[in-house]
Amino acid sequence: MEELSLALDLIGTFVFAPSGALAGVKRGLDLFGVLVLSFVAANSGGITRDLLIGAVPPAAFHDLRYLGISAFAGLVTFYFAQVIVRLSNAVLLFDAAGLAFFAVAGASKALDHGVSPVMAVVLGMVTGIRGGMARDVLLTDIPTVLRAELYAVAALLAAAAVVVGHLLQLPVAPVTILALILCFGLRVMAIRYRWQLPVAKFAKQTDSAQKLGTIPRNTDHHTS
């Protein structure tokens, strides 16, 4: 299980890092900024997971492969940004794949460290979504997970599939493959058909009502 988690982590790092680097390129950051975003997007989830389960220091801090993979992806994205931007659909697919690998790796490593099944599912989801959240926060954007089509839900289902397979003592390899396909497939379908959870309408309704004059505005005046 530990070797499987490491392999999934490294693959996830490789396919997720370009999303951070490309976001930095689009914002006009310099090379250092792009490399930072590449590392943050690819490793924040794993670092958070490792800290929560007591696997310290986190793997990304003592295994140079994580840094090397992130830096390589960042450099390639920085110098070939124009080509990568044209492949926007491919970037979305890489992002979906990274989400799947990290969610499965997070749940697997949590189980390997004796975490309860429910919290293993939560940690799998956190591992999948944390990197994107950190990337968006650094760029002062609303995190994708709070507004995108079934982002966290896909990670949650993948992690749940891993945990259920573990509880039923099913073979690890088929369960892992199924969980990866489940997360990746759901995320891709959600992007294609714009599936998403219900969106809050209160703010829009309030703005519309104020424009129509149905909501009184603050008319208090201070007099001396």
N, C-alpha and C positions, 0 to 999 in steps of 0.2 A: 504493500500500500504506500509506503514511504517513497519508494522509487517511482511509482506511478504518479504520485503527487508532484514530485520534482520534475518529471518529464512534462506533465501537463502545465506546470508553472512556467517552464522555460519556453514551451511552444506558445503559451498565452502571452508571454512577454514579447516574443518576436512579432506576433500578429497584432498586438494591441499598441505597441509603441508608436507606430506610424500615425495613429489617430491623434496622439498628443503633439507629435512633431508637426503634422500638417496644420493643426489648429494654431500653433505658434507661427508658422510660415504665413498663414493667412492674416494674422494680426501684425505682420511686419516685424517680428522679433529678430534679434541678432542670433548668431550661431549658438552662443551660450544659452540664450533663452529657449531656443528650439530644443537643445539637448536636455535642458532641465524639464521641459514639458514632456519630452519623450520618456524620460526616466520616471517622472511622477505618474503619468498615465499608465505605464506598464507595471509599476511596482507598488503603488500606494495600497492597492487591495491586499496584496500578499503581506506587506509590512503590517498593516492593521490586523489582519488575521493572526499572524505569528505573535504579535504582542498580546492579543486577547487570549490565546491558548497557552501562552507561556513558553513559546518556542523562541527564546532569546539567546543571542541577538538574532533578529530576523534574517532569513536566508539571503535577502538582497543585500545585507550589510557584510556578509562574510564569504559569499560566493561571487567571485568576480564575473561569472558568466551572465548574471543579471545585468550588471553595469555594462558589460561589453555588448550584449545584444541590444540594449536600449540605445547605447551610443551609436552602434552601427546603423540601426533603423533611423535614428535622428539625422545622422550625416547623409544617408541616402536620400531621405525626404528633403533635407535642406538643399542639396545640390541638384536634385532632379524634381523639384517641386512642380514645375510646369507640366511635366509628364504625368506625375501622380494626380494632380488636380483634374486632368482630363479623365482619369480613371476613377471618378467619384464613386461609381457603383462598386468597384473593386474595394475601395477604402471602406465602404459600408459593410461589405462582406467580411473584410478582415476584422472590423470592429465586432460584428456578430460572432465571428469565430473566437476572438479573444474573450468575449463575454462568456461563451460556452466553456472554453478551456479553464478559465479562472473560477467559474462557479463550481465546476466538477472538482477541480483541484482543491478548492477551499473546503468543500464538504468532505472530501477524502482525507485531507490532512487533519481536519478537526476530529473526525472519527478515529484516526490513528492515534490522536493524543487523548482519547477517552472522553471527549465532549459528548454531552447528551444528544440524542437524535434531533430534538427540536432545535437546539442551539447550533448543531452542525448544519442544518438547513439554513439558518439565519447567517451563519458565517460564510457559507458557500455563496449566498446572495451578496453579502458585503464584499467578499473578495472580487466578485464580478463587477460590481458597480462603483467601488470606491475610487478606482483610478480615474474613471471618467468624471466623477464628482470633483476630485481634487483638481483635475485639469481645468474644468469649467470655472471653478471658484477662483483659480489663479488668473483666469482671463475675465473675471467679473461677469460671467454669464450665468443664467439660470441653469443649474445642472440638467443635463440631458435626461437623466433618470426621472426627473420630476415632470417632464413634458413630452417625452418621446413615446413612440408606439410600443407598448408592452416590453419595456426594457428590463426593469427589475423583476417583473413577473416571469419572464423567460428564464432568468438566472435562478429564481426561486424554484421553478419547476424542475430544472436540471439538478439542483442540489437535493431536492426532495426525492428525485428518482434514485440518486446515489444512496441516500439514507435508507430508503425502502428496500433497495436491493441488498444493502448491508444487513438490515434487520431480518430479511428473509433468507439470508445466507446464500444468495445467488452468486454465480461466478462473476468475478470482478470485471473482466474484460467486456463481456456482452453488456453489462449494466452501464459501464463507462461509455461505451459506444452509443448506446441508446440515449443516455442523458445528454451527450454532446449533440446528437442529431435533434433531440427534442428542443433544446435551447436554440441552436442555430436555425433550425427550420421555423420555429415559432417567430423568432426575431425577424427573419427574412420575409416571412409571410406578412408580419405586422407592418413592415416597411412598405412592402408592395401594395397591400390593400388598406393601409392606414388604419389598422386596428389599434384602438387605444381605450384606456379606461375613461369613464365619464369625467368631463372637465368642468371645473367650477365656473359658474356663470354669474355669480353674484356681482363681481366688480363691473362686468360689462353692463349688467342690468342697472346698476346704480348710476353709471355714467350716462346711460341713455335716459334714465329718469330725470337726472339733473338737467340734461339738455332740454327736456320737455317741460321742465319747471314743476314736476310733480313732487320733488323732494326739496324741502326748504333748505336754503343755504344758511350759513351762519351770518346773521345780520346784526350781531351785537356790536355796538359802537361805544367807545370809551370817550367820555367827556370830562373836561377838567372843571 
